[in-house]
Amino acid sequence: MVKSWNDRLNTPGINGVKPTPRTMGDVVEGQPMLVPTARQVDDFIRTIPNGVEMDVRALRTALAIEHGAQVTCPVTIGYHLRTVAEAAGEDLERGMELSAIAPFWRVLDANAPTTKKLSFGAEFVAAQRKREGLKP
């Protein structure tokens, strides 16, 4: 049976800080790297204030600092951002209030590659960003 996005969000994962295995992008081999769980990403996104946007790179940096690392795994963060967004979409479908879900649109804009993969489309993201006075 396929897990729901909320099941994925709440599945305990292997996380922690470990040395980066190889250089990739802005991550250098050997740096202390946070490999977060989806729940850690969700919890952090919920702390971003209304009307404030944070790009993925800034999110990765802030998460790393919060957990005593220098960097956050760029691959893992991509997976988890989608999980957070899709779980929020499931919550809305079940009737949860918008104010009770993780405001992932403060990190993902309508043109982000992850946004284009979302089951509910980029229009929702653009509408939420506009409502908060952020660039679509």
C-alpha positions as CSV (number, residue, x, y, z in Angstrom):
1,M,0.0,0.0,0.0
2,V,1.2,3.5,-0.9
3,K,1.9,5.7,2.1
4,S,0.1,9.1,2.3
5,W,2.2,12.2,2.3
6,N,1.3,12.7,6.0
7,D,2.6,9.2,6.7
8,R,5.8,10.1,5.0
9,L,6.0,13.3,6.9
10,N,5.6,11.5,10.2
11,T,7.8,8.5,9.6
12,P,10.9,8.7,11.8
13,G,13.9,8.9,9.5
14,I,17.6,8.5,10.0
15,N,18.8,12.0,10.6
16,G,21.7,13.7,12.2
17,V,24.9,15.4,11.5
18,K,27.6,13.5,9.6
19,P,30.6,14.4,7.4
20,T,29.6,15.2,3.8
21,P,30.6,12.2,1.7
22,R,31.6,14.1,-1.4
23,T,31.7,17.6,-2.8
24,M,28.4,18.6,-4.6
25,G,27.4,22.1,-5.4
26,D,28.0,24.3,-2.4
27,V,28.6,21.3,-0.1
28,V,32.3,20.4,0.4
29,E,33.5,16.9,1.3
30,G,34.0,16.5,5.0
31,Q,31.9,19.4,6.2
32,P,29.5,18.6,9.0
33,M,26.2,18.1,7.1
34,L,22.7,17.9,8.6
35,V,20.5,15.1,7.1
36,P,17.1,16.3,8.4
37,T,13.9,14.4,8.7
38,A,10.8,15.6,6.9
39,R,9.3,16.5,10.3
40,Q,12.3,18.8,11.1
41,V,11.8,20.6,7.8
42,D,8.1,21.0,8.5
43,D,8.7,22.3,12.0
44,F,11.2,24.8,10.8
45,I,9.0,26.1,8.0
46,R,6.3,26.7,10.5
47,T,8.6,29.2,12.3
48,I,8.8,31.5,9.2
49,P,6.6,34.5,9.8
50,N,3.7,35.5,7.7
51,G,4.8,37.7,4.8
52,V,8.4,36.5,5.0
53,E,10.0,34.4,2.3
54,M,13.1,32.3,2.6
55,D,14.8,30.6,-0.4
56,V,15.8,27.0,-0.2
57,R,19.5,27.9,0.2
58,A,18.7,30.1,3.2
59,L,16.5,27.4,4.6
60,R,19.3,24.9,4.3
61,T,21.8,27.2,6.0
62,A,19.4,28.1,8.9
63,L,18.5,24.4,9.5
64,A,22.2,23.5,9.5
65,I,23.0,26.2,12.1
66,E,20.1,25.2,14.2
67,H,21.4,21.6,14.4
68,G,25.1,22.4,14.8
69,A,26.1,21.6,11.2
70,Q,27.7,23.7,8.5
71,V,25.4,22.6,5.7
72,T,22.2,20.7,5.1
73,C,22.0,17.9,2.5
74,P,20.7,19.5,-0.7
75,V,19.2,16.2,-1.9
76,T,17.3,15.4,1.2
77,I,15.9,18.9,1.5
78,G,14.4,18.6,-1.9
79,Y,12.6,15.4,-1.1
80,H,11.3,16.8,2.2
81,L,10.1,20.1,0.8
82,R,7.8,18.1,-1.5
83,T,6.7,15.9,1.4
84,V,5.9,18.9,3.5
85,A,3.9,20.6,0.7
86,E,2.0,17.5,-0.3
87,A,1.1,16.7,3.4
88,A,-0.2,20.2,3.7
89,G,-2.3,19.7,0.6
90,E,-3.7,16.5,2.1
91,D,-4.5,18.4,5.3
92,L,-6.4,21.1,3.4
93,E,-8.4,18.4,1.5
94,R,-9.4,17.0,4.9
95,G,-10.7,20.4,5.9
96,M,-7.9,21.7,8.0
97,E,-7.6,25.5,8.2
98,L,-4.9,27.2,6.1
99,S,-3.4,28.7,9.3
100,A,-2.8,25.1,10.7
101,I,-0.7,23.8,7.8
102,A,3.0,24.4,7.2
103,P,3.3,27.5,5.0
104,F,5.6,25.9,2.5
105,W,4.8,28.7,0.0
106,R,7.2,30.9,2.0
107,V,10.0,28.7,0.7
108,L,8.7,27.5,-2.7
109,D,7.6,30.0,-5.3
110,A,5.4,29.2,-8.2
111,N,8.3,28.6,-10.5
112,A,10.4,26.3,-8.3
113,P,11.0,22.8,-9.8
114,T,9.5,21.2,-6.6
115,T,6.3,23.3,-7.0
116,K,5.9,22.1,-10.6
117,K,5.7,18.5,-9.3
118,L,3.0,19.2,-6.7
119,S,-0.3,17.3,-7.2
120,F,-2.3,20.5,-6.6
121,G,-0.4,22.7,-8.9
122,A,1.5,26.0,-8.8
123,E,-1.6,28.2,-8.8
124,F,-2.2,27.5,-5.1
125,V,1.4,28.5,-4.3
126,A,1.1,31.7,-6.3
127,A,-2.2,32.6,-4.7
128,Q,-0.8,32.1,-1.1
129,R,2.3,34.1,-1.9
130,K,0.2,36.9,-3.4
131,R,-2.1,36.9,-0.3
132,E,1.0,37.4,1.9
133,G,2.5,40.1,-0.3
134,L,5.3,37.9,-1.7
135,K,6.5,37.6,-5.3
136,P,4.6,34.8,-7.1
